[in-house]
């Protein structure tokens, strides 16, 4: 099965920037491990599903999915753990 026969560029953009919403509304098959992946590491879940279904027809797309998975999850961690320096009343 080819990725482009099932999905389009809009799906690819959405799964990159909004993986939880896209996986939730796209009707991707879920089990208990997939729900845990959706909750904690959605970029990795998207990369695992892409590799499982499309590796034989689109290996470059799967490699890019893994790069985005590592970059996206790392980027989310940086954003969540970043604390802005607090400014006290400086009049």
N, C-alpha and C positions, 0 to 999 in steps of 0.2 A: 504494500500500500504506500502510495506517495503522499507526502505531507500536503502538497499543493492541490491534490485531488479532494482532500477533506477540508482543509482550512485555507484561509487567505492571509493577505498581509495585515489586515485589521486584527485578526486573531493573534498573529505574531507580535504585533506592537502591544496589544493588551496583555498578553501573557508575560511580556518582558517588564512592563511597568506596573501592572496590577495583577500579580499572579493569583492572589487569593480570590478576588472577585471573578476573574476569568475562569478559574478552575471550578468555582462554585456554580456559575451560570452556564458553563459550556457543557455540562452533563458528562463530565469525566467520571468513569467508574471509580467508586471508592470502596475501600475496606477499612478496617480499624487502623492499619499502618498508614494508609493514605490520609486518613483524617488527622493522624498525629503529624504527618509530614505537612499537611495543609496548615495546621495550626502553628507549628514551630519553624519549619524551613520550606516555604512554598516554592522558592526558586529551585531547590534541589528536587522536589517532587516533580516539577515541570520537566527538569532535565532527565530524571529517571524515566518518566513516561515517554518523553521524546525518544530516548535511547531505546527503550523497549519496543516501541511501535515503528519507528522510522529509521533505525540505524542502517538497514540494508539498502534503503533507497536514497536517504539523505544524510550521509555521515558528516558532512560539513556543517549542516544545520544542527546536528546533535553536539558537535564539538563547540559550536558557538553557544548552544544552550548551557553547556557545562561552564564555559567561561563566564557567561552572565550569571549562572548560579553562584559561583564563587565570588564574583564581584558584587552581585546584588545583595547577597546575604551579608557579606563583609561591610558593604556600604550601609545597610540597615543597622547593623550593630554600632557602627560609628555614629550614626545619627541619633540613635536611642541613648547611647552612653555619653554623648557630648553634653557637657554642662557649661552653660554660658556664664562667664564671669559676672558676678553680681556687683552691681553698683549701688553703693549706699547714697544717701542724700548728699549730693555734691553741689551745693549752691554756691 
